[in-house]
């Protein structure tokens, strides 16, 4: 499909017939929106104009205020609703992107802070305009990912990442993957959760040292929408010690831990993989 262009003549001040302006909007198939004002510069009698784009969810907007022919201010938190002057022949071009599209570099991972023992679902994060990082998730074929990072303090040995539906335009489900570095292997991947069955929730056992972890999130079947996320210290954790690859790390001595159980654990060693290869 081609671009959609709309142009009309209007008046910024209906009480003054001389204050005319020509205004146009072009929307390209890629989502780029261009607002153009080709007529003479106009200064309203009262500063109350606003220029920008917005979605249906609270907080989904970008507001622009042009301060000169070559200088502009942009804000997605506070709307510029008192534009006093619109310079002549200035175009406003809004190019869609996802702010957390990449693990590092441009549009890098959203930092969620230092994790603690509480899961507080935050944000109404979107995967709209997300692109692939070059490979599918470790436990699903989805590729259009967004990234988050979180700091794990020393002594935290089990981390739980939980995703949930967004508060507006929610996804139907997510897949979640955790890594110790942007290019590192998957430490854990999940497509389901306990509270929200179609939303990924994953536990990973980690060494005692402090580190930054990276979380990759996709929408099921690469659908687009919004979700919430939290990362917490999961204590002993349900996966700690269940397998050799998910051990319970002892960070200091003396060590004491209650509530441990062998329930759900399997037999890791038998006559084919012990040193002596003996039934005894």
N, C-alpha and C positions, 0 to 999 in steps of 0.2 A: 504494500500500500504506500501511496505517496504522502507528502506532508499535508497537513490541514492548516490552512491560513484563513484568518478572519480579520477584517479591517473595517472600521467604522469611524465616523466623525462624531464627536461628542462635545460637550461643554463642561468645563470644570466648575464654572460658576453660572448657574442658570439665570441669575439676576443680571448678568452682564453679557449681552449678545456678542461683544467684541472678543471675549475670552474663549476662543475656539481651540480645539486641539484634535489632531488626527491620531488615531491609536490603532495598533494592530498586534495580533498574536499569531505566531506560527508554532505548531507542534509537530515535530518530526517523528517518524516511526520509532526511533531509538528512545523517545521520551524527552528530547531536548526541547525546551520551551523558550521562545524568544518573544519578548515584548518590545515593540519599537514605537517611538514617538518622532515622526519625521517633521512635524510642524515646528513653529517657532517656540522658543522657550516660554514657559508660563509660570507665573508666580501667583498662587491663589491668594485671595484676600485674607483667608485664615488658614493657618497651617494645620490641615487635618487629613491629608492624603496618605495613602499607604500603597506600596508596591511589593508584590511577592507572590509566592505560591503556597498552597496549604492542602492537607489531606483531611479526611473525615475524622481522624483520631486527634485527641488533645495533644498539642505539642508538635504536630506534624506541619511545620511551616518554615519557610525561610523568608525573611523580610529584608529588603534592600533600601538603602538611602544613598542617593548619589550626592556627593558634596561638591563635585566639580566635574568638568567634562572627562577627566581621567582618574577620578578618585571616587570610591564608593565604600560604604560600610555594609556588612552583612551580618545578620543575627538570626539564630534559630531558637533563641530563648525569649528575647524581648522584641516585640513588634515595633518597627519604626512607623508610628501612626501620625506623625506630625511633619511630613515632608513639606518644606516651605518653598522649594524651588525645584523645578524639573528642567535640567539643562537641555538645550536644543540638540536634536539628533543623537540621543543616547539610547543604545539598545541594552536591554536587560536579558541576559542569556542564562538560563538555568539548566545545567547539565546534570542528569541524575547519576548518582553513584551510591555505593554503600560505604559508610564511614569505617566499618570493621571488616572490609572485604579480604584483607591480607593479614597474615600472622605478623609480619614486620614490614618496614618501609612505608610507602604511601598507603593511607587508609589502614593503619595497623590495628592490631588486636586491642579491644577495649579492656582497660585495666580495671579489675573489680576490687582491688585493694588487698588487704591482708585477711586471710580466712580465719575464722574462729569457730567455736562449737555450735553456732546458731546458723540455721539456714533461713535467710531472709530473701525471698524471691524479689528480685529487683528488675526495674526497667520494663519497657514494652518494646523490646528489641525487634528489629525487622531484618529479614533476609532478602528483601526486595533489592534488585540490582546486584545481588551477590554473584560472583563468578567462581569458577573452579580453581582450586590451588594445584591442580595437575593430577590428582588421583582421587578415586572414590574413597568413601569412608571404609574403615576396616571391617565393619559389620553390615554394610549396606551399600547399594550402588549409587547413592546420592553424591553429588559433586559440588553443588552450588553452596559454598560454605561461608560462614562468618566466624570470627575468631575473638576469643577473650583470653586474658591472662590474669593470674592471681598469684600472690606471694604466699608461700607456705613457710611458716616459721620453723626453726629448729625444734626437734622433738615431736613434731606432728608426723605420724607414720601411716595414717589412713585418711584418705580424702574422698569425699562424696560430692559429685556434681549432679545437680537436679535441674531439670527444665520443666516448664509448665506452660499452659496456654497463655497467650497474651491477653491483655485487658480490652483490646480493641483489634478487630481484624485478626483473630487468633488463627494460628496454624492448627491443623488437625493432629499433628504429631511431629516429633523431631528425632534425629539420631545425634548422639553425643560421643565425641572421642577426646581422649586426654593424651597429651604429649609432654615430655620434659624439655623439648626444644622444638622450634618451628619445623625443622627438617627431620626430627627424630622419629623413631617408630612409635606406633600406637601402644600406650600403656594399658588402655582399656577402652571398650566401645560398647554402646548399648542403644537399643531402639525402644526399650520399654522402661517403665518406672513403677514404683509401688503405689504412689498416690495418684499419679496420672499415667495410666497404663500405656498410652500411645506415645508418651514423651520420654525420651531417653534419660536414664539415671544410671550413673556408673560409679563404682568404688575402685580406687586404686591404692595399693600399698606402696609406700615410699620410704626410702632411707631416712635416717634421723636428721640429716643436714638440711639447712634452709635452702630453698630454691624457688624459682618461678616456674609455674606450670602453665601450659597453654591448652585451651579448650576450643574444640572445633565443633560447630553446630550446623546441621542442615535440616531442611524441611523434608518430611517424608515424600518420596517420589519427586523431589526437587520443587514441591509446591512452595508458594510464597505466602508470607503472613508474618504474624508477630508472636513472640514468646517471651517468657521470663526465665531467669536463671539464678541459681545460688550455688556457692561452693562452701563446704564446711569441713572442719576437723571431725572425722567420724569416730574418734576414739579408737577402741580395739578393732571396730569394723567387722562386718559380716564376712569379709573375704580374708582378713588377716589370719595367716597360718593354715588356711584350708589347703593350699598347695605350696610347693617349693617356690614357685614363681610369685606367690603372694604371701610372704612370711610376715609374722609379727616381729617388728624390729624392736630390739631392746636398746634404748638410747642412753640409759644410765643405770648404774648399780648402786644400792640394791634395787631390784626390780620386783614389783608386786602387781598382779593383775587378777581381778576377780571375774567370775562369770564366763570363763573360758570353757569351750566345749568342743568335742570331736564330732558332733552332729553335722552331717553333711559332708564330712571329709572322706576321701577315698584312700585306697591303698596305692601308694606311690612306688613301692618297691616289692618285687617278687623274685622268683628264681631266675628270671631272664635278665634282670638288670642289677642284681646285687653283685658285689665283687667276686664272690666265690661261685655264683650260679648254682647255689645249693638250695634244696627245698627246706633245709634246716636253718 
